[in-house]
Amino acid sequence: MAVRPSLKSVAVSKRFVKDLKDQKKVGSIIRNILDCARLEFHELHKFERNIDGNLIFRARKEKLHIVYGIDKAMRIIFLRAIKNFTEYKKFLEDRKEILRMIVRTQ
């Protein structure tokens, strides 16, 4: 919440859109996270780790884990939407892939 006022833009990775398969759902989730709508989520803005200065967070809505980060340019980047907890933990451990996704997302 402390970095929220200094966010400059929002970016969405291609993988995030592919994970959800529904453009309306993508827009709804992004709006709810940016608005801090806790009614929709079991967990919101849970800090996971710092990867080379990029802050990685998670929100959880039922069984869906939404992974997003804030990069050094103060962009919030929606990285993945994962339904399986084991897959989520595996993704979180892959620092190189997370950094690649952050760099590639425009």
N, CA, C and O atoms as CSV, one atom per row, in Angstrom:
chain,resi,resn,atom,element,x,y,z
A,1,MET,N,N,0.817,-1.199,0.000
A,1,MET,CA,C,0.000,0.000,0.000
A,1,MET,C,C,0.859,1.261,0.000
A,1,MET,O,O,0.428,2.310,-0.478
A,2,ALA,N,N,2.069,1.155,0.535
A,2,ALA,CA,C,2.931,2.330,0.605
A,2,ALA,C,C,3.385,2.791,-0.771
A,2,ALA,O,O,3.600,3.986,-0.972
A,3,VAL,N,N,3.535,1.878,-1.725
A,3,VAL,CA,C,4.005,2.257,-3.059
A,3,VAL,C,C,2.861,2.608,-3.998
A,3,VAL,O,O,3.103,3.126,-5.088
A,4,ARG,N,N,1.640,2.345,-3.610
A,4,ARG,CA,C,0.486,2.565,-4.473
A,4,ARG,C,C,0.380,3.996,-5.010
A,4,ARG,O,O,0.124,4.158,-6.203
A,5,PRO,N,N,0.560,5.026,-4.207
A,5,PRO,CA,C,0.434,6.396,-4.738
A,5,PRO,C,C,1.479,6.745,-5.805
A,5,PRO,O,O,1.260,7.656,-6.603
A,6,SER,N,N,2.594,6.041,-5.828
A,6,SER,CA,C,3.641,6.381,-6.794
A,6,SER,C,C,3.620,5.502,-8.045
A,6,SER,O,O,4.531,5.588,-8.869
A,7,LEU,N,N,2.597,4.659,-8.200
A,7,LEU,CA,C,2.493,3.838,-9.412
A,7,LEU,C,C,2.240,4.734,-10.615
A,7,LEU,O,O,1.420,5.650,-10.557
A,8,LYS,N,N,2.952,4.462,-11.706
A,8,LYS,CA,C,2.854,5.310,-12.882
A,8,LYS,C,C,2.034,4.687,-14.004
A,8,LYS,O,O,1.402,5.407,-14.778
A,9,SER,N,N,2.034,3.343,-14.106
A,9,SER,CA,C,1.269,2.710,-15.178
A,9,SER,C,C,0.975,1.257,-14.836
A,9,SER,O,O,1.497,0.702,-13.870
A,10,VAL,N,N,0.127,0.663,-15.656
A,10,VAL,CA,C,-0.260,-0.736,-15.494
A,10,VAL,C,C,0.121,-1.474,-16.763
A,10,VAL,O,O,-0.106,-0.982,-17.868
A,11,ALA,N,N,0.705,-2.665,-16.600
A,11,ALA,CA,C,1.052,-3.512,-17.736
A,11,ALA,C,C,0.540,-4.921,-17.461
A,11,ALA,O,O,0.478,-5.365,-16.315
A,12,VAL,N,N,0.177,-5.606,-18.529
A,12,VAL,CA,C,-0.357,-6.956,-18.401
A,12,VAL,C,C,0.436,-7.865,-19.328
A,12,VAL,O,O,0.556,-7.592,-20.523
A,13,SER,N,N,0.978,-8.948,-18.773
A,13,SER,CA,C,1.736,-9.880,-19.595
A,13,SER,C,C,0.792,-10.699,-20.467
A,13,SER,O,O,-0.375,-10.894,-20.128
A,14,LYS,N,N,1.311,-11.173,-21.592
A,14,LYS,CA,C,0.519,-12.019,-22.482
A,14,LYS,C,C,0.106,-13.296,-21.755
A,14,LYS,O,O,-0.987,-13.815,-21.980
A,15,ARG,N,N,0.970,-13.796,-20.893
A,15,ARG,CA,C,0.681,-15.023,-20.157
A,15,ARG,C,C,-0.502,-14.841,-19.200
A,15,ARG,O,O,-1.300,-15.761,-19.019
A,16,PHE,N,N,-0.615,-13.665,-18.592
A,16,PHE,CA,C,-1.729,-13.373,-17.685
A,16,PHE,C,C,-3.056,-13.474,-18.433
A,16,PHE,O,O,-4.007,-14.085,-17.946
A,17,VAL,N,N,-3.112,-12.870,-19.617
A,17,VAL,CA,C,-4.321,-12.909,-20.440
A,17,VAL,C,C,-4.605,-14.347,-20.870
A,17,VAL,O,O,-5.756,-14.786,-20.856
A,18,LYS,N,N,-3.563,-15.076,-21.251
A,18,LYS,CA,C,-3.715,-16.466,-21.678
A,18,LYS,C,C,-4.217,-17.340,-20.516
A,18,LYS,O,O,-5.046,-18.226,-20.724
A,19,ASP,N,N,-3.721,-17.093,-19.302
A,19,ASP,CA,C,-4.147,-17.862,-18.135
A,19,ASP,C,C,-5.643,-17.697,-17.867
A,19,ASP,O,O,-6.318,-18.665,-17.517
A,20,LEU,N,N,-6.164,-16.482,-18.028
A,20,LEU,CA,C,-7.572,-16.210,-17.699
A,20,LEU,C,C,-8.533,-16.498,-18.851
A,20,LEU,O,O,-9.685,-16.861,-18.616
A,21,LYS,N,N,-8.075,-16.343,-20.081
A,21,LYS,CA,C,-8.856,-16.655,-21.294
A,21,LYS,C,C,-10.119,-15.821,-21.462
A,21,LYS,O,O,-10.968,-16.166,-22.284
A,22,ASP,N,N,-10.266,-14.754,-20.720
A,22,ASP,CA,C,-11.472,-13.931,-20.809
A,22,ASP,C,C,-11.095,-12.474,-20.547
A,22,ASP,O,O,-10.692,-12.118,-19.440
A,23,GLN,N,N,-11.229,-11.644,-21.567
A,23,GLN,CA,C,-10.808,-10.242,-21.465
A,23,GLN,C,C,-11.599,-9.489,-20.396
A,23,GLN,O,O,-11.043,-8.624,-19.720
A,24,LYS,N,N,-12.887,-9.802,-20.231
A,24,LYS,CA,C,-13.695,-9.132,-19.198
A,24,LYS,C,C,-13.177,-9.489,-17.806
A,24,LYS,O,O,-13.111,-8.631,-16.926
A,25,LYS,N,N,-12.816,-10.742,-17.611
A,25,LYS,CA,C,-12.304,-11.185,-16.317
A,25,LYS,C,C,-10.956,-10.518,-16.023
A,25,LYS,O,O,-10.685,-10.132,-14.885
A,26,VAL,N,N,-10.115,-10.384,-17.054
A,26,VAL,CA,C,-8.822,-9.702,-16.890
A,26,VAL,C,C,-9.054,-8.280,-16.399
A,26,VAL,O,O,-8.442,-7.847,-15.422
A,27,GLY,N,N,-9.937,-7.555,-17.077
A,27,GLY,CA,C,-10.232,-6.171,-16.693
A,27,GLY,C,C,-10.813,-6.061,-15.299
A,27,GLY,O,O,-10.460,-5.159,-14.540
A,28,SER,N,N,-11.698,-6.971,-14.965
A,28,SER,CA,C,-12.333,-6.960,-13.645
A,28,SER,C,C,-11.313,-7.190,-12.529
A,28,SER,O,O,-11.310,-6.475,-11.527
A,29,ILE,N,N,-10.462,-8.176,-12.705
A,29,ILE,CA,C,-9.448,-8.479,-11.682
A,29,ILE,C,C,-8.482,-7.312,-11.520
A,29,ILE,O,O,-8.143,-6.942,-10.396
A,30,ILE,N,N,-8.038,-6.733,-12.620
A,30,ILE,CA,C,-7.104,-5.602,-12.549
A,30,ILE,C,C,-7.750,-4.427,-11.811
A,30,ILE,O,O,-7.129,-3.832,-10.931
A,31,ARG,N,N,-8.974,-4.098,-12.162
A,31,ARG,CA,C,-9.678,-2.993,-11.484
A,31,ARG,C,C,-9.825,-3.260,-9.993
A,31,ARG,O,O,-9.591,-2.368,-9.177
A,32,ASN,N,N,-10.212,-4.485,-9.629
A,32,ASN,CA,C,-10.408,-4.812,-8.216
A,32,ASN,C,C,-9.103,-4.729,-7.428
A,32,ASN,O,O,-9.099,-4.269,-6.286
A,33,ILE,N,N,-8.004,-5.168,-8.021
A,33,ILE,CA,C,-6.716,-5.092,-7.322
A,33,ILE,C,C,-6.267,-3.640,-7.190
A,33,ILE,O,O,-5.781,-3.239,-6.132
A,34,LEU,N,N,-6.420,-2.855,-8.237
A,34,LEU,CA,C,-6.023,-1.445,-8.174
A,34,LEU,C,C,-6.898,-0.650,-7.207
A,34,LEU,O,O,-6.430,0.290,-6.565
A,35,ASP,N,N,-8.169,-1.035,-7.107
A,35,ASP,CA,C,-9.091,-0.352,-6.185
A,35,ASP,C,C,-9.010,-0.887,-4.762
A,35,ASP,O,O,-9.665,-0.367,-3.858
A,36,CYS,N,N,-8.196,-1.938,-4.565
A,36,CYS,CA,C,-8.069,-2.592,-3.253
A,36,CYS,C,C,-9.415,-3.121,-2.761
A,36,CYS,O,O,-9.758,-2.971,-1.588
A,37,ALA,N,N,-10.170,-3.739,-3.667
A,37,ALA,CA,C,-11.491,-4.286,-3.340
A,37,ALA,C,C,-11.339,-5.616,-2.614
A,37,ALA,O,O,-11.341,-6.674,-3.244
A,38,ARG,N,N,-11.210,-5.567,-1.326
A,38,ARG,CA,C,-10.971,-6.758,-0.515
A,38,ARG,C,C,-12.165,-7.720,-0.487
A,38,ARG,O,O,-12.000,-8.888,-0.136
A,39,LEU,N,N,-13.332,-7.259,-0.842
A,39,LEU,CA,C,-14.499,-8.124,-0.817
A,39,LEU,C,C,-14.374,-9.282,-1.804
A,39,LEU,O,O,-14.913,-10.362,-1.564
A,40,GLU,N,N,-13.675,-9.065,-2.898
A,40,GLU,CA,C,-13.521,-10.082,-3.928
A,40,GLU,C,C,-12.428,-11.091,-3.603
A,40,GLU,O,O,-12.431,-12.183,-4.171
A,41,PHE,N,N,-11.500,-10.774,-2.719
A,41,PHE,CA,C,-10.292,-11.573,-2.522
A,41,PHE,C,C,-10.169,-12.107,-1.103
A,41,PHE,O,O,-10.594,-11.466,-0.142
A,42,HIS,N,N,-9.576,-13.303,-0.987
A,42,HIS,CA,C,-9.244,-13.864,0.321
A,42,HIS,C,C,-7.956,-13.231,0.843
A,42,HIS,O,O,-7.815,-12.981,2.040
A,43,GLU,N,N,-7.030,-12.979,-0.058
A,43,GLU,CA,C,-5.773,-12.289,0.267
A,43,GLU,C,C,-5.575,-11.220,-0.789
A,43,GLU,O,O,-5.916,-11.429,-1.953
A,44,LEU,N,N,-5.033,-10.085,-0.403
A,44,LEU,CA,C,-4.792,-9.003,-1.351
A,44,LEU,C,C,-3.504,-8.300,-0.972
A,44,LEU,O,O,-3.287,-7.985,0.198
A,45,HIS,N,N,-2.660,-8.055,-1.940
A,45,HIS,CA,C,-1.383,-7.358,-1.761
A,45,HIS,C,C,-0.471,-8.074,-0.768
A,45,HIS,O,O,0.187,-7.433,0.051
A,46,LYS,N,N,-0.436,-9.395,-0.842
A,46,LYS,CA,C,0.452,-10.166,0.029
A,46,LYS,C,C,1.846,-10.141,-0.585
A,46,LYS,O,O,2.056,-10.669,-1.677
A,47,PHE,N,N,2.790,-9.533,0.109
A,47,PHE,CA,C,4.165,-9.437,-0.391
A,47,PHE,C,C,4.796,-10.822,-0.384
A,47,PHE,O,O,4.748,-11.527,0.624
A,48,GLU,N,N,5.386,-11.208,-1.508
A,48,GLU,CA,C,6.027,-12.514,-1.620
A,48,GLU,C,C,7.549,-12.406,-1.584
A,48,GLU,O,O,8.198,-13.098,-0.800
A,49,ARG,N,N,8.120,-11.552,-2.418
A,49,ARG,CA,C,9.581,-11.396,-2.410
A,49,ARG,C,C,10.040,-10.215,-3.251
A,49,ARG,O,O,9.284,-9.632,-4.028
A,50,ASN,N,N,11.308,-9.892,-3.060
A,50,ASN,CA,C,11.976,-8.841,-3.810
A,50,ASN,C,C,12.969,-9.531,-4.739
A,50,ASN,O,O,13.893,-10.197,-4.274
A,51,ILE,N,N,12.786,-9.377,-6.035
A,51,ILE,CA,C,13.686,-9.989,-7.014
A,51,ILE,C,C,14.390,-8.864,-7.748
A,51,ILE,O,O,13.803,-8.215,-8.613
A,52,ASP,N,N,15.642,-8.634,-7.406
A,52,ASP,CA,C,16.469,-7.589,-8.027
A,52,ASP,C,C,15.771,-6.230,-8.045
A,52,ASP,O,O,15.818,-5.529,-9.056
A,53,GLY,N,N,15.137,-5.855,-6.961
A,53,GLY,CA,C,14.489,-4.551,-6.859
A,53,GLY,C,C,13.052,-4.522,-7.355
A,53,GLY,O,O,12.383,-3.494,-7.248
A,54,ASN,N,N,12.571,-5.632,-7.893
A,54,ASN,CA,C,11.175,-5.748,-8.336
A,54,ASN,C,C,10.389,-6.424,-7.223
A,54,ASN,O,O,10.746,-7.517,-6.783
A,55,LEU,N,N,9.331,-5.785,-6.771
A,55,LEU,CA,C,8.527,-6.319,-5.673
A,55,LEU,C,C,7.436,-7.221,-6.241
A,55,LEU,O,O,6.679,-6.809,-7.121
A,56,ILE,N,N,7.357,-8.452,-5.737
A,56,ILE,CA,C,6.393,-9.426,-6.217
A,56,ILE,C,C,5.311,-9.631,-5.156
A,56,ILE,O,O,5.607,-9.844,-3.981
A,57,PHE,N,N,4.056,-9.562,-5.594
A,57,PHE,CA,C,2.902,-9.687,-4.716
A,57,PHE,C,C,1.957,-10.772,-5.223
A,57,PHE,O,O,2.073,-11.256,-6.349
A,58,ARG,N,N,1.013,-11.137,-4.346
A,58,ARG,CA,C,-0.003,-12.107,-4.725
A,58,ARG,C,C,-1.353,-11.659,-4.184
A,58,ARG,O,O,-1.457,-11.076,-3.105
A,59,ALA,N,N,-2.372,-11.950,-4.964
A,59,ALA,CA,C,-3.756,-11.814,-4.513
A,59,ALA,C,C,-4.397,-13.176,-4.754
A,59,ALA,O,O,-4.052,-13.869,-5.711
A,60,ARG,N,N,-5.323,-13.553,-3.891
A,60,ARG,CA,C,-5.974,-14.847,-4.059
A,60,ARG,C,C,-7.477,-14.656,-4.036
A,60,ARG,O,O,-8.040,-14.073,-3.110
A,61,LYS,N,N,-8.109,-15.162,-5.079
A,61,LYS,CA,C,-9.556,-15.118,-5.221
A,61,LYS,C,C,-10.019,-16.550,-5.404
A,61,LYS,O,O,-9.815,-17.148,-6.461
A,62,GLU,N,N,-10.647,-17.103,-4.364
A,62,GLU,CA,C,-11.007,-18.511,-4.306
A,62,GLU,C,C,-9.748,-19.345,-4.525
A,62,GLU,O,O,-8.841,-19.283,-3.696
A,63,LYS,N,N,-9.653,-20.129,-5.613
A,63,LYS,CA,C,-8.450,-20.938,-5.840
A,63,LYS,C,C,-7.503,-20.309,-6.862
A,63,LYS,O,O,-6.520,-20.936,-7.257
A,64,LEU,N,N,-7.783,-19.099,-7.286
A,64,LEU,CA,C,-6.978,-18.418,-8.298
A,64,LEU,C,C,-5.935,-17.527,-7.623
A,64,LEU,O,O,-6.278,-16.633,-6.849
A,65,HIS,N,N,-4.663,-17.781,-7.923
A,65,HIS,CA,C,-3.552,-16.987,-7.390
A,65,HIS,C,C,-3.113,-16.005,-8.478
A,65,HIS,O,O,-2.664,-16.420,-9.547
A,66,ILE,N,N,-3.240,-14.727,-8.210
A,66,ILE,CA,C,-2.849,-13.695,-9.156
A,66,ILE,C,C,-1.502,-13.148,-8.705
A,66,ILE,O,O,-1.381,-12.600,-7.610
A,67,VAL,N,N,-0.489,-13.301,-9.558
A,67,VAL,CA,C,0.861,-12.856,-9.237
A,67,VAL,C,C,1.136,-11.582,-10.029
A,67,VAL,O,O,0.982,-11.549,-11.250
A,68,TYR,N,N,1.539,-10.547,-9.325
A,68,TYR,CA,C,1.864,-9.286,-9.984
A,68,TYR,C,C,3.067,-8.667,-9.303
A,68,TYR,O,O,3.409,-9.013,-8.172
A,69,GLY,N,N,3.700,-7.751,-10.006
A,69,GLY,CA,C,4.896,-7.126,-9.456
A,69,GLY,C,C,4.902,-5.636,-9.712
A,69,GLY,O,O,4.146,-5.114,-10.532
A,70,ILE,N,N,5.771,-4.975,-8.992
A,70,ILE,CA,C,6.018,-3.555,-9.217
A,70,ILE,C,C,7.490,-3.444,-9.556
A,70,ILE,O,O,8.352,-3.790,-8.748
A,71,ASP,N,N,7.775,-2.955,-10.759
A,71,ASP,CA,C,9.168,-2.881,-11.195
A,71,ASP,C,C,9.811,-1.571,-10.751
A,71,ASP,O,O,9.182,-0.747,-10.087
A,72,LYS,N,N,11.062,-1.397,-11.126
A,72,LYS,CA,C,11.828,-0.215,-10.700
A,72,LYS,C,C,11.286,1.070,-11.307
A,72,LYS,O,O,11.503,2.152,-10.761
A,73,ALA,N,N,10.577,0.964,-12.443
A,73,ALA,CA,C,9.979,2.137,-13.091
A,73,ALA,C,C,8.597,2.449,-12.517
A,73,ALA,O,O,7.879,3.295,-13.052
A,74,MET,N,N,8.221,1.768,-11.426
A,74,MET,CA,C,6.951,1.961,-10.723
A,74,MET,C,C,5.735,1.608,-11.588
A,74,MET,O,O,4.694,2.260,-11.520
A,75,ARG,N,N,5.896,0.564,-12.399
A,75,ARG,CA,C,4.765,0.007,-13.146
A,75,ARG,C,C,4.254,-1.199,-12.373
A,75,ARG,O,O,5.052,-1.962,-11.828
A,76,ILE,N,N,2.949,-1.383,-12.316
A,76,ILE,CA,C,2.416,-2.616,-11.769
A,76,ILE,C,C,2.209,-3.544,-12.965
A,76,ILE,O,O,1.553,-3.182,-13.942
A,77,ILE,N,N,2.773,-4.733,-12.870
A,77,ILE,CA,C,2.747,-5.680,-13.979
A,77,ILE,C,C,2.042,-6.950,-13.518
A,77,ILE,O,O,2.482,-7.605,-12.573
A,78,PHE,N,N,0.956,-7.288,-14.181
A,78,PHE,CA,C,0.230,-8.515,-13.876
A,78,PHE,C,C,0.899,-9.646,-14.645
A,78,PHE,O,O,0.888,-9.662,-15.875
A,79,LEU,N,N,1.487,-10.599,-13.908
A,79,LEU,CA,C,2.320,-11.633,-14.509
A,79,LEU,C,C,1.572,-12.923,-14.819
A,79,LEU,O,O,1.600,-13.392,-15.957
A,80,ARG,N,N,0.906,-13.503,-13.829
A,80,ARG,CA,C,0.264,-14.807,-14.003
A,80,ARG,C,C,-1.018,-14.882,-13.195
A,80,ARG,O,O,-1.198,-14.158,-12.215
A,81,ALA,N,N,-1.898,-15.764,-13.618
A,81,ALA,CA,C,-3.100,-16.136,-12.870
A,81,ALA,C,C,-3.105,-17.660,-12.844
A,81,ALA,O,O,-3.357,-18.302,-13.863
A,82,ILE,N,N,-2.826,-18.236,-11.680
A,82,ILE,CA,C,-2.587,-19.673,-11.566
A,82,ILE,C,C,-3.622,-20.292,-10.627
A,82,ILE,O,O,-3.866,-19.782,-9.534
A,83,LYS,N,N,-4.221,-21.390,-11.064
A,83,LYS,CA,C,-5.247,-22.066,-10.260
A,83,LYS,C,C,-4.667,-23.113,-9.327
A,83,LYS,O,O,-5.294,-23.446,-8.322
A,84,ASN,N,N,-3.511,-23.632,-9.624
A,84,ASN,CA,C,-2.903,-24.714,-8.854
A,84,ASN,C,C,-1.830,-24.145,-7.921
A,84,ASN,O,O,-0.902,-23.481,-8.382
A,85,PHE,N,N,-1.950,-24.400,-6.614
A,85,PHE,CA,C,-1.006,-23.853,-5.638
A,85,PHE,C,C,0.421,-24.356,-5.876
A,85,PHE,O,O,1.377,-23.594,-5.735
A,86,THR,N,N,0.566,-25.630,-6.234
A,86,THR,CA,C,1.901,-26.191,-6.486
A,86,THR,C,C,2.566,-25.490,-7.670
A,86,THR,O,O,3.756,-25.178,-7.627
A,87,GLU,N,N,1.790,-25.245,-8.725
A,87,GLU,CA,C,2.324,-24.536,-9.895
A,87,GLU,C,C,2.696,-23.097,-9.522
A,87,GLU,O,O,3.696,-22.559,-9.997
A,88,TYR,N,N,1.881,-22.492,-8.673
A,88,TYR,CA,C,2.155,-21.123,-8.202
A,88,TYR,C,C,3.495,-21.073,-7.462
A,88,TYR,O,O,4.319,-20.198,-7.727
A,89,LYS,N,N,3.712,-22.016,-6.531
A,89,LYS,CA,C,4.973,-22.043,-5.773
A,89,LYS,C,C,6.157,-22.273,-6.702
A,89,LYS,O,O,7.211,-21.662,-6.523
A,90,LYS,N,N,5.996,-23.144,-7.688
A,90,LYS,CA,C,7.058,-23.421,-8.658
A,90,LYS,C,C,7.385,-22.160,-9.460
A,90,LYS,O,O,8.556,-21.850,-9.679
A,91,PHE,N,N,6.357,-21.435,-9.896
A,91,PHE,CA,C,6.563,-20.193,-10.635
A,91,PHE,C,C,7.299,-19.169,-9.777
A,91,PHE,O,O,8.205,-18.489,-10.259
A,92,LEU,N,N,6.918,-19.059,-8.527
A,92,LEU,CA,C,7.519,-18.082,-7.617
A,92,LEU,C,C,9.007,-18.350,-7.387
A,92,LEU,O,O,9.768,-17.415,-7.137
A,93,GLU,N,N,9.424,-19.595,-7.466
A,93,GLU,CA,C,10.827,-19.955,-7.268
A,93,GLU,C,C,11.685,-19.677,-8.503
A,93,GLU,O,O,12.911,-19.622,-8.400
A,94,ASP,N,N,11.057,-19.502,-9.668
A,94,ASP,CA,C,11.797,-19.300,-10.921
A,94,ASP,C,C,12.089,-17.807,-11.128
A,94,ASP,O,O,11.399,-17.121,-11.883
A,95,ARG,N,N,13.112,-17.336,-10.449
A,95,ARG,CA,C,13.478,-15.916,-10.484
A,95,ARG,C,C,13.770,-15.424,-11.901
A,95,ARG,O,O,13.360,-14.326,-12.277
A,96,LYS,N,N,14.481,-16.241,-12.685
A,96,LYS,CA,C,14.846,-15.828,-14.048
A,96,LYS,C,C,13.615,-15.626,-14.923
A,96,LYS,O,O,13.548,-14.661,-15.685
A,97,GLU,N,N,12.646,-16.525,-14.820
A,97,GLU,CA,C,11.427,-16.400,-15.622
A,97,GLU,C,C,10.632,-15.161,-15.215
A,97,GLU,O,O,10.101,-14.456,-16.074
A,98,ILE,N,N,10.549,-14.895,-13.925
A,98,ILE,CA,C,9.836,-13.700,-13.463
A,98,ILE,C,C,10.511,-12.440,-14.000
A,98,ILE,O,O,9.831,-11.531,-14.477
A,99,LEU,N,N,11.829,-12.378,-13.928
A,99,LEU,CA,C,12.556,-11.220,-14.459
A,99,LEU,C,C,12.352,-11.084,-15.967
A,99,LEU,O,O,12.175,-9.972,-16.464
A,100,ARG,N,N,12.373,-12.197,-16.699
A,100,ARG,CA,C,12.138,-12.161,-18.149
A,100,ARG,C,C,10.757,-11.608,-18.451
A,100,ARG,O,O,10.601,-10.784,-19.352
A,101,MET,N,N,9.754,-12.054,-17.704
A,101,MET,CA,C,8.393,-11.574,-17.929
A,101,MET,C,C,8.276,-10.076,-17.657
A,101,MET,O,O,7.590,-9.359,-18.386
A,102,ILE,N,N,8.935,-9.617,-16.625
A,102,ILE,CA,C,8.898,-8.190,-16.292
A,102,ILE,C,C,9.533,-7.365,-17.409
A,102,ILE,O,O,8.992,-6.332,-17.804
A,103,VAL,N,N,10.670,-7.815,-17.912
A,103,VAL,CA,C,11.376,-7.088,-18.974
A,103,VAL,C,C,10.573,-7.096,-20.273
A,103,VAL,O,O,10.517,-6.080,-20.967
A,104,ARG,N,N,9.954,-8.221,-20.610
A,104,ARG,CA,C,9.217,-8.354,-21.879
A,104,ARG,C,C,7.898,-7.602,-21.890
A,104,ARG,O,O,7.448,-7.176,-22.954
A,105,THR,N,N,7.276,-7.430,-20.752
A,105,THR,CA,C,5.943,-6.812,-20.714
A,105,THR,C,C,6.062,-5.304,-20.944
A,105,THR,O,O,6.797,-4.602,-20.251
A,106,GLN,N,N,5.334,-4.849,-21.911
A,106,GLN,CA,C,5.370,-3.420,-22.280
A,106,GLN,C,C,4.313,-2.650,-21.549
A,106,GLN,O,O,4.193,-1.439,-21.732
